[in-house]
Amino acid sequence: MSEFRIKINGRRRSVGDVSFDVINTCIMIGLIIVTFYPIWYVVCASFSAASAVTQNPGKLWWPVNFDAGAYEKAFQHPLILSGFRNILCILGLSLPLNLVMTLLCGYFMASKNVFFKKWIMMFLMFTMFFSGGLIPSYLNQKSLGLYNNIWALVIPGALSIYNAIICKTAIEAVPDSLIESAYMDGASDVTVLVKIVTPLIKPTLAVLTLYYGVGHWNGWFGASLYITDNDKLPIQNILRAILIANDTLLNQGAASMDVMNTYAETIKYAVIVISTVPILCIYPFLQKYFVKGVMIGAVKG
């Protein structure tokens, strides 16, 4: 018996193939809705009147009694402004250091004929799975004078071995003939790294910048351990305090307590949007590098 086929867009396809596509499409649409709706709810709640959000604990499809006052009050709050200033400072200090350290480590791991390379690689890989522990790290930060200092959030995370391995894979994809030709012309390792390797692995560096940037932007645990002054906390710690810590930081430093309490519920949603949108805006600029940067060197002929 011949298999029954359906003609779609000039192509004949079996019932099984069509059924699979339909079921798969329905599942993906359901996942998109489940994933997107919480984000949409937060956006709608942030633009709604506080009383409407409190009285309507159910579904929210559109802003109720449109009110942008929560954003106005959020940007007027000193700790939210200082949180953005601190995270931008952390990114400005950390990202150049991260990329330089990752490039150096990746170039070393990709280099050939290096003394004790095997043992050094084993040591580097060991640090991926085992650490000194939380208490020794805390004591180390205090002994180095980094406690309650923004450098405590920059120096310890200067290098990720996982990202260095990605960088190593990209460097290994650079043709050996280019590097050997540079050596024959008298180029040093620094020249090879800066003028040959780095321009050829720009997609990978863009992806690593995104990895490091998102990690620093979302990082809150280190600041909660090493930072004691509220005006030195990054935005994610301010957001966490507003959402979890009974609005202690929300009310601190507010010009008008009655006004802040009026918008307290919607300010929570507004701060979530404010702290999420900047990092989302970066993705479109790095999207074209993302797949290429991750896959480069993964398949070799």
C-alpha positions in Angstrom: 0.0 0.0 0.0 1.4 3.4 -1.0 1.8 6.0 1.7 -0.8 8.8 1.6 0.8 12.1 0.9 -0.4 15.7 1.0 0.6 18.3 -1.5 1.8 21.5 0.2 3.4 24.5 -1.7 4.0 22.2 -4.6 5.7 19.5 -2.5 4.2 16.2 -1.6 4.7 15.3 2.1 3.5 12.4 4.1 0.9 12.7 6.8 3.4 11.8 9.4 5.7 14.7 8.4 2.8 17.1 8.4 1.6 15.9 11.7 5.0 16.2 13.2 5.4 19.8 12.0 2.0 20.8 13.3 2.6 19.2 16.8 6.1 20.7 16.9 4.8 24.1 16.0 2.1 24.0 18.6 4.6 23.0 21.3 7.0 25.8 20.3 4.2 28.4 20.3 3.1 27.2 23.8 6.7 27.5 25.1 7.0 31.0 23.6 3.8 32.1 25.3 4.8 30.5 28.7 8.2 32.2 28.4 7.0 35.6 27.2 4.0 36.2 29.3 5.8 36.7 32.6 7.9 39.4 30.9 4.8 41.0 29.4 3.1 40.9 32.8 6.0 42.8 34.5 6.0 45.4 31.7 2.2 45.9 32.0 2.3 46.0 35.8 5.1 48.6 35.7 2.9 51.0 33.6 -0.3 50.4 35.7 -1.6 52.2 38.6 -0.4 50.8 41.9 -3.9 50.4 43.3 -5.0 48.5 40.1 -2.1 46.0 40.4 -2.9 45.4 44.1 -6.6 44.9 43.4 -6.0 42.7 40.3 -3.8 39.8 41.4 -4.8 37.7 38.3 -3.9 37.9 34.7 -2.8 41.2 33.2 -2.8 41.7 29.5 -2.7 45.4 29.2 -1.7 48.3 31.6 -4.6 49.2 33.9 -5.1 52.9 34.4 -1.8 53.7 32.6 0.6 55.4 35.0 4.4 55.9 34.4 5.0 57.3 37.8 6.8 54.2 39.0 9.6 54.9 36.5 9.8 58.5 37.5 10.1 57.6 41.2 12.5 54.8 40.5 14.9 57.1 38.6 14.6 59.7 41.4 15.7 57.2 44.0 19.4 57.7 44.9 20.2 54.0 45.4 18.9 53.0 42.0 20.9 55.7 40.3 24.0 54.7 42.3 23.4 51.0 41.5 23.5 51.8 37.7 26.6 53.9 38.2 28.4 51.1 40.1 27.5 48.4 37.6 28.7 50.6 34.7 31.9 51.2 36.6 32.3 47.5 37.2 31.8 46.7 33.5 34.2 49.4 32.5 36.9 48.0 34.7 36.2 44.3 34.3 35.6 43.8 30.6 39.0 45.0 29.3 40.7 43.0 32.0 38.6 39.9 31.3 39.4 40.0 27.5 43.1 40.6 28.0 43.5 37.8 30.6 41.3 35.4 28.4 43.3 36.2 25.3 46.7 35.6 27.1 45.5 32.3 28.6 43.8 31.1 25.4 46.9 31.9 23.4 49.1 30.0 25.8 46.9 27.0 25.8 46.8 27.0 22.0 50.6 27.4 21.6 52.8 24.5 20.8 56.1 23.4 22.2 55.6 25.1 25.6 57.6 23.8 28.6 55.4 22.1 31.2 52.3 22.9 29.2 50.6 19.6 30.1 51.1 20.2 33.9 50.0 23.8 33.6 46.9 22.8 31.7 46.0 20.3 34.4 46.4 23.0 37.0 44.1 25.4 35.1 41.5 22.7 34.5 41.7 21.8 38.2 40.5 25.3 39.1 37.3 24.8 37.0 36.1 22.0 39.4 37.6 22.9 42.8 38.0 26.2 44.6 39.4 27.3 47.9 35.9 27.7 49.4 33.8 30.6 50.5 35.4 31.3 53.9 39.0 31.3 52.6 37.9 33.6 49.7 36.3 36.0 52.1 39.4 36.1 54.4 41.6 36.5 51.3 39.6 39.5 50.2 39.8 41.1 53.6 43.6 40.5 53.9 44.2 42.1 50.5 42.2 45.2 51.5 39.5 44.6 49.0 36.6 44.4 51.4 33.9 47.0 50.8 35.8 48.0 47.6 34.6 47.8 44.1 37.8 46.0 43.1 36.5 43.0 45.1 34.0 42.5 42.3 36.6 43.0 39.5 39.8 41.2 40.3 38.6 37.7 41.5 36.6 37.2 38.3 39.3 38.5 36.0 39.6 35.2 34.2 37.2 32.4 33.4 38.9 29.1 32.4 35.8 28.0 30.5 35.9 31.2 28.4 39.7 30.7 27.9 39.0 27.3 26.5 36.6 28.8 24.0 39.2 31.4 23.1 41.8 28.5 22.8 39.5 26.7 20.3 39.1 29.8 18.2 42.9 30.4 18.1 43.6 26.8 17.1 41.3 27.4 14.1 43.7 30.1 12.8 45.9 28.6 10.0 49.3 27.7 11.3 50.8 29.0 8.0 49.9 32.6 9.0 51.6 32.3 12.4 54.7 30.6 11.0 55.0 33.2 8.3 54.9 35.9 11.0 57.6 34.2 13.0 59.8 33.9 9.9 59.4 37.7 9.3 60.7 38.3 12.9 57.4 38.8 14.7 57.2 38.2 18.4 54.4 36.4 20.2 53.0 39.7 21.3 52.9 40.9 17.6 51.3 37.6 16.5 48.7 37.8 19.2 47.8 41.5 18.6 48.1 41.8 14.9 47.1 38.4 13.6 45.2 36.3 16.1 43.0 39.0 17.7 41.6 40.4 14.4 40.8 36.8 13.2 38.9 35.8 16.3 36.8 39.0 16.7 33.5 37.0 16.6 34.7 34.9 19.5 35.8 37.9 21.4 32.4 39.5 20.9 30.7 36.4 22.3 33.1 36.3 25.3 32.4 40.0 25.9 28.7 39.1 26.0 29.4 36.2 28.4 31.5 38.3 30.7 29.1 41.3 30.5 26.0 39.3 31.3 27.8 37.6 34.2 28.9 40.9 35.7 25.5 42.5 35.1 23.6 39.7 36.8 26.1 39.1 39.6 24.9 39.9 43.0 26.3 37.3 45.3 29.8 38.7 45.4 28.6 42.2 46.2 26.4 40.8 49.0 29.5 39.3 50.6 32.1 41.9 50.1 30.2 45.3 49.9 28.7 46.8 53.0 27.9 50.3 51.9 24.5 50.6 50.1 25.8 53.3 47.8 28.5 50.9 46.5 26.1 48.1 45.6 25.4 47.3 41.9 21.9 47.4 40.5 21.1 43.7 40.9 21.6 43.9 44.6 19.4 47.0 44.8 16.8 45.0 42.8 17.1 42.0 45.1 16.6 44.2 48.2 13.5 45.8 46.7 12.0 42.5 45.8 13.0 40.4 48.8 14.3 42.5 51.7 11.0 44.1 52.7 11.6 47.3 50.8 14.4 48.4 53.3 16.5 50.0 50.6 13.5 51.3 48.7 12.5 53.5 51.6 16.1 54.6 52.4 16.9 58.0 51.2 13.4 58.6 49.6 12.5 62.3 49.4 8.8 61.6 50.2 8.0 58.4 52.1 4.2 58.7 51.3 4.9 58.9 47.6 7.3 56.0 47.6 4.9 53.8 49.6 2.2 54.7 47.1 4.2 53.4 44.2 6.0 50.7 46.2 4.3 47.8 44.3 4.7 49.1 40.8 8.3 50.4 41.5 9.3 46.7 42.0 8.1 45.9 38.4 9.6 49.1 37.0 13.0 48.3 38.5 12.9 44.8 37.0 12.3 46.4 33.6 15.0 49.0 34.1 17.6 46.5 35.1 16.8 44.1 32.3 16.4 46.3 29.2 20.0 47.6 29.0 21.5 44.1 28.7 18.8 43.0 26.3 19.7 45.9 24.0 23.2 44.6 23.6 22.1 41.3 22.1 21.0 42.6 18.6 24.5 44.2 18.1 26.3 40.9 18.9 23.8 38.4 17.5 25.6 38.2 14.1 28.7 37.1 15.9 27.1 34.8 18.4 26.7 31.5 16.4 29.9 32.1 14.4 31.9 32.9 17.6 30.7 29.8 19.4 31.0 27.4 16.5 34.4 28.5 15.1 36.9 25.8 15.4 34.3 23.2 16.5 34.4 21.4 13.1 37.8 20.8 11.4 38.3 19.4 8.0 
